[in-house]
Amino acid sequence: MEWLKSRLLVLAITSALVSAHGAGGDHDSDDEFSVTSNVISLFIILAVGGAGVFLPIILGVLSKSRSIVDMLILGKFFGIGVIICTAIVHIYSGATANLGHEEVVHAMGDYEAWPGVICILAMFAMHLIDYKFSRINDAHCDGDESHGHQHLNQVTIIGHSHGHSHGHSHGHGGVLSKGEDVVVDSSGASDSAEIMTQHDMSHSNHNHKSREGKAKLVSVYLLELGLVSHSIIIGLTLGMAGANQLWALTIAIAFHQFFEGIAIGERLHNTYGTHNDKSQGNSNGSRGALLKYMSAFLYMVSTPIGQAIGIIIHSTVSLESLSGLITIGVLESISSGILLYTSLSCLMVEEFNDTSFTQRKASFRSMCFIAMYLGAAAMAVIGKWA
């Protein structure tokens, strides 16, 4: 009998708890929000994102092993796949869901294609920024080249030369300094003269490398701008998430942040390491290292900053309200456009066309393609839950 009474008591308590939970479900969604859980999520994202972005930088500095370098490159291409899939499967689909509510569609002029329109506008904005940065870089490089061309007054003539009325006598390949008189016999003996010095060729090669290096820096700046903006937006969304969605979103975003961090960290290390080599002096090398670590730190804290803002404003903004759905939907549409442009233009196209990639063995290039496909597939599977 005592055993039966105990079982009945347990059943009664369980029924009461279930009834209380069901009644509480009719209350405002703020009851489901846990500041403690969201703060824990914030520190998880901070740690995972930091590990992802600093791992390639630290290993690149400490280890010169070819196998380590190859693993980081494969991780970078895996991350590119993760980023592209995140933009479409996770963020853009979320935007269409939020802006696809009947009330939202009616409030926005009964037009259902707003997510696509806003996404395209964000891509156009990123392209305009990219174009402006590139034009500024080209103008700066052209200025350097025009300054270097002032040295063309000192040339080497390779060919035949003859004595002339000015009393000068030149042999083969004479070097003429600025201000010297040059008389070339028009009889055809010097028709094959070439006016290009080794100095000019070296200077032209230097300008070409300088232009490439600065173009890579512009690409990194744009990539950093896009990823930081996108990270703040998804952090804002995560910071306002209730308990029912929080941990699924945390796992998905942590996975995304880690491999996105590897992609941006590997790019930061290679770009600043190449552009600021030892030949340019210790001051430039130190400046490049500082910019590299500052950029990595900015990426690491961008999503947690968005989360902190979301935690602060969650009590004043309801994600289920009309204004909340529109706000999050618009931000997610912008984020997807930014992420699509940066991942396709600044990562996938540039990485697969870079000489350091095209000169690798065909087997390794194939592995990079497969790594990108696997990254997209893994993120697509995670999209089933978040």
Secondary structure as the mmCIF struct_conf table of DSSP 4:
data_model
#
loop_
_struct_conf.conf_type_id
_struct_conf.id
_struct_conf.beg_label_comp_id
_struct_conf.beg_label_asym_id
_struct_conf.beg_label_seq_id
_struct_conf.end_label_comp_id
_struct_conf.end_label_asym_id
_struct_conf.end_label_seq_id
HELX_RH_AL_P HELX_RH_AL_P1 GLU A 2 GLY A 24
TURN_TY1_P TURN_TY1_P1 GLY A 25 ASP A 26
BEND BEND1 HIS A 27 HIS A 27
HELX_RH_3T_P HELX_RH_3T_P1 SER A 29 GLU A 32
HELX_RH_AL_P HELX_RH_AL_P2 VAL A 35 LEU A 62
HELX_RH_AL_P HELX_RH_AL_P3 ARG A 66 CYS A 85
HELX_RH_PI_P HELX_RH_PI_P1 THR A 86 TYR A 92
HELX_RH_AL_P HELX_RH_AL_P4 SER A 93 LEU A 99
TURN_TY1_P TURN_TY1_P2 GLY A 100 GLY A 100
BEND BEND2 HIS A 101 HIS A 101
HELX_RH_AL_P HELX_RH_AL_P5 GLU A 102 ALA A 107
TURN_TY1_P TURN_TY1_P3 MET A 108 GLY A 109
BEND BEND3 ASP A 110 ASP A 110
TURN_TY1_P TURN_TY1_P4 GLU A 112 ALA A 113
HELX_RH_AL_P HELX_RH_AL_P6 TRP A 114 GLY A 148
HELX_RH_3T_P HELX_RH_3T_P2 HIS A 149 ASN A 153
BEND BEND4 GLN A 154 GLN A 154
STRN STRN1 VAL A 155 THR A 156
STRN STRN2 ILE A 158 ILE A 158
BEND BEND5 GLY A 159 GLY A 159
TURN_TY1_P TURN_TY1_P5 SER A 165 HIS A 166
TURN_TY1_P TURN_TY1_P6 HIS A 172 GLY A 173
STRN STRN3 VAL A 175 LEU A 176
TURN_TY1_P TURN_TY1_P7 LYS A 178 GLY A 179
TURN_TY1_P TURN_TY1_P8 SER A 186 SER A 192
STRN STRN4 GLU A 194 GLU A 194
HELX_RH_AL_P HELX_RH_AL_P7 GLN A 198 GLY A 239
TURN_TY1_P TURN_TY1_P9 MET A 240 MET A 240
HELX_RH_AL_P HELX_RH_AL_P8 ALA A 243 HIS A 275
TURN_TY1_P TURN_TY1_P10 ASN A 276 ASN A 276
HELX_RH_3T_P HELX_RH_3T_P3 LYS A 278 GLN A 280
HELX_RH_AL_P HELX_RH_AL_P9 ASN A 282 ILE A 313
TURN_TY1_P TURN_TY1_P11 HIS A 314 THR A 316
TURN_TY1_P TURN_TY1_P12 LEU A 319 GLU A 320
BEND BEND6 SER A 321 SER A 321
HELX_RH_AL_P HELX_RH_AL_P10 LEU A 322 TYR A 341
HELX_RH_PI_P HELX_RH_PI_P2 THR A 342 VAL A 349
HELX_RH_AL_P HELX_RH_AL_P11 GLU A 350 ASN A 353
BEND BEND7 ASP A 354 ASP A 354
HELX_RH_AL_P HELX_RH_AL_P12 THR A 355 THR A 358
TURN_TY1_P TURN_TY1_P13 GLN A 359 GLN A 359
BEND BEND8 ARG A 360 ARG A 360
HELX_RH_AL_P HELX_RH_AL_P13 ALA A 362 ILE A 382
TURN_TY1_P TURN_TY1_P14 GLY A 383 TRP A 385
#
